[in-house]
């Protein structure tokens, strides 16, 4: 008996960003508050990271609540209803329940019609991973609209006495809606991992080794190793994303890198030889490092403040624990 012939699915020719939204917790934490627990100074924190303030979530501002708030804005901005969202992709490393995925709760509470929903863990590159997955679902025909959210409560994983990390992390959620497009609006993704460097960023204690009475697991990193890797290697990845999209730095309107460190951002701008007309996201100054949420939060702020406009061509790149990375060129919604 001959094998059955399967019917191939067919979706839109391309995918694009059609809406963006963000949520920043109400509590603003200045450097002065961080300095109560570490021997440092406001000047040192600013010079090392560029951070002045960050947002920390309160008890009621859970991963799910923040994601739902950001998603509602993105869905409204896309001009669709939640029932038109066919898949929900949540990138987070700070939802502590192993199962079920927080994406299922978010999809239900938003009012989707039984949308596919799942979490991914790709740290600060998670938003780029989510974009790539969402684009594939739309082009494949598995979804018409995909909600991609980066959301973190990194304050839960911050050791306030660790001088190297206490000032770095913030909380928040950023969301985008992807929809069908008749022309390319999301370039090829340049992504990957360098697992031989996995120990450079991680938790102080693995969940299965944590014992009650011990200090709660916190994020740790080898700062100089991360800095060198990001500055020297990620600029190469960013250039590869430009090349893959068939454009040059001169064609860019906006650069939105992961908001890890202001010095890393400035170094990448210099290495990529970005023209002066390219607007550069520096949301880290007031948001800190929000991991998977940093790129969509910065994107939303740039659009709201007029630093960027709908239709602009933007290079986005995320990189972090794993070590993982993802870069692509997008047309802003």
MOTA-V338172 format. One record per residue. N is the residue number from 1. RES is the residue in one letter. SS is DSSP state (hx for helix, st for strand, lp for the rest). NEAR is the number of other ideal C-beta (glycine too) atoms within 10 Angstrom. D_FIRST is the distance of its C-alpha to the first C-alpha in Angstrom with 1 decimal. Layout:
# MOTA-V338172
n = {N | N}
res = {RES | RES}
ss = {SS | SS}
near = {NEAR | NEAR}
d_first = {D_FIRST | D_FIRST}
This chain:
# MOTA-V338172
n = {1 | 2 | 3 | 4 | 5 | 6 | 7 | 8 | 9 | 10 | 11 | 12 | 13 | 14 | 15 | 16 | 17 | 18 | 19 | 20 | 21 | 22 | 23 | 24 | 25 | 26 | 27 | 28 | 29 | 30 | 31 | 32 | 33 | 34 | 35 | 36 | 37 | 38 | 39 | 40 | 41 | 42 | 43 | 44 | 45 | 46 | 47 | 48 | 49 | 50 | 51 | 52 | 53 | 54 | 55 | 56 | 57 | 58 | 59 | 60 | 61 | 62 | 63 | 64 | 65 | 66 | 67 | 68 | 69 | 70 | 71 | 72 | 73 | 74 | 75 | 76 | 77 | 78 | 79 | 80 | 81 | 82 | 83 | 84 | 85 | 86 | 87 | 88 | 89 | 90 | 91 | 92 | 93 | 94 | 95 | 96 | 97 | 98 | 99 | 100 | 101 | 102 | 103 | 104 | 105 | 106 | 107 | 108 | 109 | 110 | 111 | 112 | 113 | 114 | 115 | 116 | 117 | 118 | 119 | 120 | 121 | 122 | 123 | 124 | 125 | 126 | 127 | 128 | 129 | 130 | 131 | 132 | 133 | 134 | 135 | 136 | 137 | 138 | 139 | 140 | 141 | 142 | 143 | 144 | 145 | 146 | 147 | 148 | 149 | 150 | 151 | 152 | 153 | 154 | 155 | 156 | 157 | 158 | 159 | 160 | 161 | 162 | 163 | 164 | 165 | 166 | 167 | 168 | 169 | 170 | 171 | 172 | 173 | 174 | 175 | 176 | 177 | 178 | 179 | 180 | 181 | 182 | 183 | 184 | 185 | 186 | 187 | 188 | 189 | 190 | 191 | 192 | 193 | 194 | 195 | 196 | 197 | 198 | 199 | 200 | 201 | 202 | 203 | 204 | 205 | 206 | 207 | 208 | 209 | 210 | 211 | 212 | 213 | 214 | 215 | 216 | 217 | 218 | 219 | 220 | 221 | 222 | 223 | 224 | 225 | 226 | 227 | 228 | 229 | 230 | 231 | 232 | 233 | 234 | 235 | 236 | 237 | 238 | 239 | 240 | 241 | 242 | 243 | 244 | 245 | 246 | 247 | 248 | 249 | 250 | 251 | 252 | 253 | 254 | 255 | 256 | 257 | 258 | 259 | 260 | 261 | 262 | 263 | 264 | 265 | 266 | 267 | 268 | 269 | 270 | 271 | 272 | 273 | 274 | 275 | 276 | 277 | 278 | 279 | 280 | 281 | 282 | 283 | 284 | 285 | 286 | 287 | 288 | 289 | 290 | 291 | 292 | 293 | 294 | 295 | 296 | 297 | 298 | 299 | 300 | 301 | 302 | 303 | 304 | 305 | 306 | 307 | 308 | 309 | 310 | 311 | 312 | 313 | 314 | 315 | 316 | 317 | 318 | 319 | 320 | 321 | 322 | 323 | 324 | 325 | 326 | 327 | 328 | 329 | 330 | 331 | 332 | 333}
res = {X | X | X | X | X | X | X | X | X | X | X | X | X | X | X | X | X | X | X | X | X | X | X | X | X | X | X | X | X | X | X | X | X | X | X | X | X | X | X | X | X | X | X | X | X | X | X | X | X | X | X | X | X | X | X | X | X | X | X | X | X | X | X | X | X | X | X | X | X | X | X | X | X | X | X | X | X | X | X | X | X | X | X | X | X | X | X | X | X | X | X | X | X | X | X | X | X | X | X | X | X | X | X | X | X | X | X | X | X | X | X | X | X | X | X | X | X | X | X | X | X | X | X | X | X | X | X | X | X | X | X | X | X | X | X | X | X | X | X | X | X | X | X | X | X | X | X | X | X | X | X | X | X | X | X | X | X | X | X | X | X | X | X | X | X | X | X | X | X | X | X | X | X | X | X | X | X | X | X | X | X | X | X | X | X | X | X | X | X | X | X | X | X | X | X | X | X | X | X | X | X | X | X | X | X | X | X | X | X | X | X | X | X | X | X | X | X | X | X | X | X | X | X | X | X | X | X | X | X | X | X | X | X | X | X | X | X | X | X | X | X | X | X | X | X | X | X | X | X | X | X | X | X | X | X | X | X | X | X | X | X | X | X | X | X | X | X | X | X | X | X | X | X | X | X | X | X | X | X | X | X | X | X | X | X | X | X | X | X | X | X | X | X | X | X | X | X | X | X | X | X | X | X | X | X | X | X | X | X | X | X | X | X | X | X | X | X | X | X | X | X | X | X | X | X | X | X | X | X | X | X | X | X}
ss = {lp | lp | lp | lp | lp | lp | lp | lp | lp | lp | lp | lp | lp | st | st | st | st | st | st | st | st | st | st | lp | lp | lp | st | st | st | st | hx | hx | hx | hx | lp | lp | lp | lp | lp | lp | lp | hx | hx | hx | hx | hx | hx | hx | hx | lp | lp | lp | st | st | st | st | lp | lp | lp | lp | lp | lp | hx | hx | hx | hx | hx | hx | hx | hx | hx | hx | hx | hx | hx | hx | hx | hx | lp | lp | lp | hx | hx | hx | lp | lp | st | st | st | st | st | lp | lp | lp | lp | lp | lp | lp | lp | lp | lp | hx | hx | hx | hx | hx | hx | hx | hx | hx | lp | lp | lp | lp | lp | st | st | st | st | st | lp | lp | hx | hx | hx | hx | hx | hx | hx | hx | hx | hx | hx | hx | hx | hx | hx | hx | hx | hx | lp | lp | lp | lp | lp | st | st | st | st | st | st | st | st | hx | hx | hx | hx | lp | lp | lp | lp | lp | lp | lp | lp | lp | lp | lp | st | lp | st | st | st | st | st | st | st | st | st | st | st | lp | lp | lp | lp | st | lp | lp | lp | st | st | st | st | lp | hx | hx | hx | hx | hx | hx | st | st | st | lp | lp | lp | hx | hx | hx | lp | lp | lp | lp | lp | lp | lp | lp | lp | st | st | st | lp | hx | hx | hx | hx | hx | hx | hx | hx | hx | hx | hx | hx | hx | hx | hx | hx | hx | hx | hx | hx | hx | hx | hx | lp | lp | lp | hx | hx | hx | lp | lp | st | st | st | st | lp | lp | lp | lp | hx | hx | hx | hx | hx | hx | hx | hx | hx | hx | hx | lp | lp | lp | lp | lp | lp | st | st | lp | lp | lp | hx | hx | hx | hx | lp | st | lp | hx | hx | hx | hx | hx | hx | hx | hx | hx | hx | hx | hx | hx | hx | hx | lp | lp | lp | lp | lp | lp | lp | st | st | st | st | st | st | st | st | lp | lp | lp | st | st | st | st | st | st | st | st | lp | lp}
near = {3 | 4 | 5 | 6 | 6 | 6 | 6 | 7 | 9 | 9 | 17 | 17 | 12 | 15 | 25 | 21 | 27 | 20 | 21 | 25 | 25 | 27 | 26 | 26 | 21 | 10 | 14 | 15 | 17 | 12 | 19 | 10 | 15 | 22 | 16 | 8 | 14 | 18 | 8 | 16 | 11 | 15 | 9 | 15 | 20 | 15 | 11 | 17 | 21 | 20 | 25 | 16 | 16 | 30 | 22 | 21 | 25 | 12 | 5 | 8 | 22 | 16 | 25 | 18 | 18 | 28 | 32 | 20 | 18 | 28 | 31 | 17 | 19 | 28 | 25 | 14 | 20 | 22 | 11 | 18 | 14 | 20 | 14 | 16 | 28 | 19 | 23 | 31 | 27 | 31 | 31 | 29 | 23 | 20 | 20 | 13 | 10 | 8 | 7 | 11 | 19 | 24 | 25 | 18 | 20 | 27 | 26 | 14 | 15 | 20 | 13 | 23 | 11 | 10 | 23 | 17 | 22 | 15 | 24 | 20 | 15 | 25 | 24 | 32 | 29 | 33 | 32 | 30 | 24 | 28 | 29 | 18 | 19 | 25 | 27 | 15 | 21 | 25 | 19 | 13 | 13 | 14 | 26 | 17 | 26 | 26 | 34 | 30 | 33 | 35 | 37 | 31 | 27 | 26 | 21 | 17 | 20 | 23 | 18 | 14 | 12 | 17 | 13 | 15 | 22 | 19 | 27 | 23 | 23 | 31 | 30 | 32 | 35 | 35 | 34 | 31 | 28 | 32 | 23 | 17 | 19 | 9 | 8 | 15 | 21 | 22 | 22 | 17 | 21 | 22 | 21 | 14 | 14 | 14 | 10 | 8 | 17 | 13 | 13 | 19 | 22 | 16 | 16 | 17 | 15 | 9 | 9 | 5 | 10 | 14 | 6 | 4 | 5 | 10 | 10 | 12 | 18 | 19 | 23 | 18 | 19 | 15 | 16 | 10 | 14 | 20 | 17 | 12 | 19 | 26 | 18 | 12 | 15 | 23 | 20 | 13 | 18 | 26 | 19 | 13 | 23 | 21 | 14 | 15 | 22 | 11 | 15 | 12 | 16 | 11 | 14 | 22 | 17 | 22 | 21 | 27 | 28 | 32 | 29 | 26 | 22 | 17 | 15 | 24 | 23 | 14 | 17 | 23 | 17 | 11 | 15 | 19 | 11 | 18 | 11 | 5 | 8 | 19 | 20 | 17 | 23 | 19 | 24 | 26 | 15 | 17 | 26 | 30 | 24 | 32 | 34 | 35 | 35 | 30 | 31 | 31 | 31 | 27 | 27 | 25 | 21 | 23 | 19 | 11 | 9 | 8 | 16 | 23 | 12 | 11 | 10 | 18 | 18 | 22 | 27 | 27 | 26 | 32 | 27 | 24 | 23 | 20 | 25 | 24 | 27 | 27 | 29 | 24 | 26 | 26 | 18 | 22 | 22}
d_first = {0.0 | 3.8 | 6.5 | 8.8 | 12.0 | 15.0 | 18.3 | 21.1 | 24.4 | 27.5 | 31.0 | 34.5 | 35.1 | 37.6 | 39.4 | 43.1 | 45.7 | 47.0 | 49.3 | 51.2 | 53.2 | 55.1 | 57.0 | 59.9 | 61.6 | 65.1 | 66.8 | 67.9 | 68.9 | 71.3 | 71.9 | 75.1 | 73.2 | 71.0 | 74.2 | 75.5 | 73.2 | 73.1 | 75.9 | 75.2 | 76.4 | 75.2 | 75.9 | 73.8 | 70.7 | 71.0 | 71.5 | 68.6 | 66.0 | 67.4 | 67.0 | 69.8 | 68.1 | 64.8 | 63.5 | 62.9 | 61.2 | 63.0 | 61.6 | 60.2 | 58.5 | 55.3 | 52.3 | 50.6 | 53.8 | 54.3 | 50.7 | 50.8 | 54.1 | 52.8 | 49.5 | 51.4 | 53.4 | 50.4 | 48.6 | 51.7 | 52.2 | 48.7 | 49.7 | 46.8 | 46.6 | 45.1 | 42.5 | 41.1 | 40.5 | 36.8 | 37.1 | 40.1 | 40.4 | 43.5 | 44.8 | 47.5 | 48.8 | 51.3 | 49.4 | 50.1 | 47.7 | 44.6 | 42.5 | 41.9 | 41.8 | 44.9 | 42.6 | 41.4 | 45.1 | 45.9 | 43.0 | 44.1 | 47.8 | 47.3 | 45.7 | 42.2 | 39.5 | 37.6 | 37.1 | 35.1 | 37.8 | 38.2 | 40.9 | 40.9 | 43.4 | 44.4 | 48.2 | 50.0 | 47.0 | 45.1 | 45.9 | 44.4 | 41.3 | 41.0 | 41.5 | 38.6 | 36.3 | 37.5 | 37.0 | 33.4 | 32.7 | 34.2 | 32.7 | 29.2 | 29.7 | 29.9 | 33.6 | 36.1 | 39.2 | 39.5 | 42.6 | 43.5 | 46.5 | 48.4 | 50.7 | 53.0 | 55.9 | 56.9 | 60.4 | 58.9 | 58.0 | 61.2 | 63.9 | 67.2 | 69.1 | 66.8 | 68.9 | 65.9 | 63.6 | 65.6 | 66.3 | 62.8 | 60.5 | 60.3 | 58.2 | 56.4 | 53.3 | 51.9 | 49.0 | 47.3 | 44.8 | 42.2 | 41.0 | 39.2 | 40.8 | 40.6 | 42.2 | 42.2 | 44.4 | 43.0 | 42.9 | 40.6 | 41.3 | 42.8 | 42.2 | 42.1 | 43.7 | 46.2 | 45.7 | 48.3 | 50.8 | 49.5 | 52.8 | 54.8 | 54.2 | 53.3 | 54.7 | 57.8 | 56.1 | 52.4 | 51.7 | 50.8 | 54.2 | 56.3 | 58.9 | 61.1 | 64.5 | 63.3 | 63.4 | 60.4 | 57.7 | 58.6 | 57.3 | 58.8 | 58.5 | 60.0 | 61.6 | 62.5 | 59.1 | 57.4 | 59.9 | 59.5 | 55.6 | 55.6 | 58.3 | 57.1 | 53.3 | 52.5 | 54.4 | 52.1 | 49.1 | 50.7 | 51.3 | 47.7 | 46.7 | 49.2 | 47.8 | 44.2 | 45.3 | 47.1 | 50.5 | 53.8 | 56.2 | 58.3 | 55.6 | 55.6 | 57.5 | 56.9 | 56.1 | 54.9 | 54.5 | 54.1 | 57.5 | 58.1 | 61.5 | 63.8 | 64.5 | 60.8 | 60.4 | 63.5 | 62.5 | 59.0 | 60.8 | 63.0 | 60.4 | 58.2 | 61.3 | 60.6 | 63.0 | 65.6 | 64.0 | 61.0 | 61.5 | 60.7 | 59.8 | 62.3 | 61.6 | 62.0 | 65.8 | 65.6 | 62.2 | 61.9 | 58.6 | 56.1 | 53.0 | 49.9 | 52.1 | 54.4 | 52.6 | 51.9 | 55.4 | 57.0 | 55.0 | 56.2 | 59.8 | 59.8 | 58.6 | 61.1 | 64.0 | 63.3 | 62.7 | 59.3 | 58.1 | 55.0 | 53.1 | 54.6 | 52.5 | 52.5 | 51.4 | 50.4 | 50.0 | 49.7 | 50.2 | 50.9 | 50.1 | 47.3 | 48.4 | 46.1 | 46.5 | 45.0 | 46.5 | 45.6 | 47.4 | 47.4 | 49.0 | 51.2 | 50.6}
